[in-house]
Amino acid sequence: MKAVRLVRIGQPLEMQEVARPHIGEEDALVRVKAAGICHSDAHYRAGLSPVRSLPLTLGHEVAGVVEEVGSQVSNVKVGAGVCLHYLVTCGDCYYCSTGNEQFCISGAMIGKHRDGGYAEYISVPSRNAFPLPDQLSFEEGAVLMCSSATSFHALQKAEVKPGEAVAIFGVGGLGISAVQLARAFGALDVYAVDVDEKKLEVAEHLGAVPVNARAGDPVEELRRLTGGKGVDVALELVGLPLTMRQAVQSLAIFGRAVIVGLTDQTFEIAPYADLLMKEAQVIGASDHLAQELPLLLEMVRRGLLDLSQVITETIPLDAEAINQVLDRLERSEAGVRTVILP
């Protein structure tokens, strides 16, 4: 089968011919119908976030059709449309048994620690395959399993309460979902902070108040919009020291800033002004949980999350086309989400 793979860190991905994956008795073989290109994939290619071994097929946002199942599989059937939870875990360690499987001691993320979805086929444990709702295309189902699920987990960590004000720093793939999910969680006011006018237009169409950070200081604008109070929750989805600092500085008393964006850089905050005098919190959010996905999928079925505007481009399973998208992501010039259609 064809697969687009990371062969050397810092170098373009390459198309390779590899063997179709074998499956175990508890696995499912999925024919990939859609694979999203996440900003994290650009980080993996650059070496900012280390992968386990090379060569490696990237791609952790995956949806497709079940082609084959192992002898012990009963939860999915051949021919079913599925979207894939990207964390493959043991289910038995302390973290798995306490519902925190993103820290599984033997956990492996598809597209980072084991071969992912930039390919014609992928093999995963059947428990990682969730039925694709009728309301979703394969492209939307792929994006849901990272962009939406990670935003959902971050909002859970923030403990958003009904009536609160939420600021989303960065309205790309994760942010567009976060805008809608914040509303579903009960946020009264949702503010979308970005420098890209087209992304801000999409966020505004979905009910957010746009804040163009290129036009002025977003912290000052958020305080103006909230009558000087600040926001109760700020989600940082960009991964820049500047936006991380702004997310913290924008908080109201008892506010919570949830940091999601990947970076190898540090950022500075003023402990007294930004944290102590407000009793504010800075919270890290890592990935998402399989146990969160059924509720997220039900929200999609009920129309609380619209992913139709998230997919801004589709491309074939082609190394050059994929590398061009990753290049644009590194330059912050890509659209909301590009999806590969093998």
Secondary structure, DSSP 4 states (H G I P E B T S, - for coil): -EEEEE-STTS--EEEE-PPPP--TTEEEEEEEEEEE-HHHHHHHHTSS--SSSSEE---EEEEEEEEE-TT--SS-TT-EEEE-SEE--S-SHHHHTT-GGG-TT-EEBTTTB--SSBSEEEEEGGGEEEPPTT--HHHHHHIIIIIHHHHHHHHHHT--TT-EEEEE--SHHHHHHHHHHHHTT-SEEEEEES-HHHHHHHHHTTPEEEETTSS-HHHHHHHHTTTS-EEEEEE-S--HHHHHHHHHTEEEEEEEEE-S--S------IIIIIITTT-EEEE--S--GGGHHHHHHHHHTTS---TTTEEEEE-S-HHHHHHHHHHHHTT---SEEEE--
